[in-house]
């Protein structure tokens, strides 16, 4: 199948890149089209571009028309977007070429203007099962549940588990995450933070000191996760059901993942056998201290996590579901 993948490709190991890699590994032709808006990095300039594009629809649609022109030239049978900013008018034009689906990889606070619900997508895939039930049952929208995943070549165990007596945190920092990190550091938990530069609103000296200044991807990320005694996966408050990508990536890498528990997670992992679940600070602190005290505490759970991900939670598994569902369409000439 010829598939066009739409989404940011500004660095290795993005969602769009992992989707395209998996498609190619399974024999499909994957075309990466990049994001729907100009890629200008992060920070104030990126925010300004998004604000301007949201407010001036004509300019936004004009820029996105390049995607339509590329699709008409290459004639993909299926267009998979992981970028929710595509305008409904553009989705309609793309439907003249092939089927168009959206796989939304974020929590509900990042749904933006909700315009995807006005767009004529064939299907919209969400990782939040509660949201899917609501949108389908009440609004009759063409939504399906599809969790995120791990890359079977990148997010894999590649070093010995737990050689470094520390807890790793990777990704963006939001206010509740900062508060939790402050508590853990104050209680003596050695934290190493990886990710983009800290935003200016973070003033905590302990959190600043714990930031490594490094953004990790691919096999390096897998090594960092696996070699640590534990990986903390506390979730954004808007992640009220389902799981984030970090859970699959860290578990696939053979890390001992300590994660906040959410609705739907019991269908993905076995709590305390494949990942460690927590819902209060006391139990989290106790388990961190146990993991830091001995690598034996977490080794079997970390190994079981990697086995479960390799079996059930790869991009190949997810795309088999997506392509299987979309096979009901009549492919257009």
N, C-alpha and C positions, 0 to 999 in steps of 0.2 A: 504494500500500500504506500502511496506517496502522501506524506503528512507534513503540513507546515506547522511549526511550533512558534508561537508568538509569546515573547517575554524577555525580561532583562538578561543580558549576557555580559555584564560588565566585569565579571570575575569568574574564575573556575568554581564549579560546584554550585551554580545557581539552580533553581528549580527547573527552569526552562532547559538548561544544558543537560541536566540529569534525565529529563524526559526524552530529549533528542538522542542521547547516548543509548538509552535503553531501547528505543525504537530501532536504532541501527543494529544493536546486538541481536535483535530478534528478526532481522531480515527486512525491515521496512526502510524506505527512503525518507529520511528526515531532513527538512529544510528549516533552518533557524532564521527567523525573520527579525529578531530583536524586539525591543519594547515598542509600545504604541505611541510613545512620546519621546522627544529627544532625550538622550542619556547625558545628563550633566552632573553625574555623581550624586553625592548626598549633601545635606545641609541646606543653607538658606537659598542658594540658587535653585536647587532642585525643588524646594517648596514653592518658590516664586513661579517656576515653570508650571507646576501643577495647578497653582491658583489661577494663573493667567489662562491656562488651557480650559479649566473648569468654567471660567466666566465668559470666555470668547469661543463659543461652540464652533463658529464658522472656521476659525483658524485651526482648532483642534481637528475638525473633520478633514480640513484640507491636508494637514500633515498625515493623518491616518489613511488618506486616500492612496498614499504610496504602498501601503499594505495590499490594498485592493488591486493596484496595478501589478504588483509582484505576483499576487495570487493568479490573476488572469494570465500572466505570462507563463507561470510554471504549472498551473492546473492541478493543484493537489486535490486528492479525493476527500481529505479531511483536514480541517484547520483546528488545532488545539491551542487555545490561548490560556496562559496562566497570568495574564495581565488584565485586570478587571476594568481598566480605564477605556476600553474600546467603546466607541459611541454606537448606540443602537442603529443609526443610519449606516455605519460602516459594516456592522454585522449583517445587516440586510443585503448590502452589496456583495459581501463575501459569500452569502448563501446562494448567489447566482453562479458561484464557481464550484462549491462543494459544501459539505456539511460543516457546521461550526459549533464547537463546544468550548465551554469555559471550565477550567479546573481551578477553583479559587483556593489558594494555599494559606490564607490568613484568618485571623479571628474576626469576630463580627464588628469590632470597633473600626476596622479598616475596610468596611464595605463602601465607604465614601458616599456618593450621591445615590447609591442603589440603582443606578441606571441599567445594570445588567438584567434587572427584572423587567425592563421595557424592551430589551433587545431580543430578536428572534433566534436565540440560541437553540440548537437542537436539544442540547442538554446542558445543565449547569451542575457541576460536581462540587460538593462541599465536604469538608472533613468533619463537620459538626452534625452528628445524627439528630440531635434535638431540633436544630435549625431546619434540616431536611424535612422532618416530620411536620413542622409548622408550615413551611412554605408549600409543601405538597398538599397537606390536608386542608388548609384554610384557603390558600390562594390558587391552588391548582397549577402551580408552576412545574416545568419539566426538570425537576431537580433529582439528583441521586446522591447517595452517600459514597464517598471514596476517600479513605484516609491518605495521608502522605506516606512516604516510603524512604528506603535507604538504597543507595547505589551498591550493587553487588560486587563491584570492583574497587570501590573507594572506601566504603564504610564497613570494613572488615577487620577482624583481629590480625594485627601484624607484629605485635611485640608481646612480651610477657606482661601479664596483668599485674597492676598494683605495685610497680617498683618505686613509684614516687609517692611519698606520704603527704598528699595534698588533695584538695577538692577542686575540681575544675568547673568553671562557669564559662559558657560560650554564647555569644550573641549580643543583641542590643540590651541596654539597661533601661528599665522603666521604674517609676517611683516605688512600687511595692517590692520589686526585686532589690533595689538599693537598700530599702529598710531591712529586708531579710538578711542581706549580706552584712550590713552593719552589725546586726545582732550576732551573727555567726562569728564574725571576726572578733567582736568584743568578748565572746566566749571561748576564744582561743583556737578556732578552726582555721587552719591554713588554707586560704582561698587564692586561686590564680584565675584571673578574669582575662578572657580572650575575646576580641571583637573589634568593632570600629572605634575610632577615637571617642573619648567620653564627651557627651554634650555639656555645654556650659552650665546647665542648671544643676549639675551634680557638684555639690560642695563638700561632700564627705571626705575627710582626709584618709580614712582607712580604706574606703573603696578606691580612691585614686591611687593609693599605694599598692593595692592588690592588682591593678590593671597592668598587664604585661606589655601593652602597646602593640600587640601582634594580632592580626586577623588570620585565622587558620582555615584551610580548606583541604578537601580531598584526603589523601593518605596521611598528610601531616596531622590533620584533625583527628583521624582515626587513631594515630599513635598517641597523641596527647590524651585522648579519652581513655584508651586502654591502659596506659601506663599509670594513670592517676588511681588513687584508692576509691574515688567516687566522682561522679558527675552530678551536679545539682541541676534539676530541671523544674524550677518553680515557674508557674505559668502566669501570663497576663490575666488580670481579672476578667477580661472579655472572652477568654478561652474557657467558656463555661461548660463545654462538652467536647469530647473528642481529644485528639492529641496533636502536638506540634511536631515539626520536622526533627527538632533536636532529639526528641525521644527515640525516634527510629534510627537516626544516625549514630547516636551514642550507644544504643543497645546493639545495633549491628556491628559496631566496632569492638564489642566485647567489654564494654564498661559496666561498672556497677552504677546503675542509674537510680538516683533517688528522685522520685517525681511526685508532684501533687497529683492526687487522684481525681478523675473527672468521669462523668457519665459516659459510657461507651468504652472506657479503657479495658474493662474486663473481657471484652471481645477481642482485644488486641494482645494483651499480656496477662500472665498469671501473677498476681500481686505477691511479692515476697519470695517468689521462686524464679521469676525472670526479670523483674524490676522490683525495687523497694518503694512502696507507696507510703505517703505521709499526708496527714491532714491537720497536724498541729506541730508547733515548734518543739515541744519537749521530746516527742518521738523522733523527730528529725535530728536533733542534737545528739540524742542517745545513740542513734545508729551511725552518725558520722564518727563519733568517738570510738565506737566498736570497729568500724572499718579502718580508721586510722591506726588503731591499736594492733591490728593483725590483718594481713592480706587474706588469711584463710576465711575471714568473715564474709568477704564478698566474691571470692573467686568462682564458686559454683553458680552463683546467681548471674555473674557477668558472662560466664561461658554459656549458660542456658539462654540468656538474652540473645547472644549472637546466633545460636542455633535457631531460635524462634524467628528472628528477622530473616535469616537466609531462607527459611522454609516458607514464610507467609507474608513478608512485608517488604519485598523488593519492588522497584519500579516495574520490572517485568510482570510481576503478579498484578499490580494495579492496572497497567496498560492492557493486560489480557482481559480484564473486566471491562475497561472502557471500550476497547476495540470490539469486544464480543457484544456489548450492548449496541454499539453503533453499527454493527454488521446487519442489523435489521433494515437499514436504509438501502434503497436501490442506488448503487453508485452511478453517478451521472457521467455521460460521455464527455 
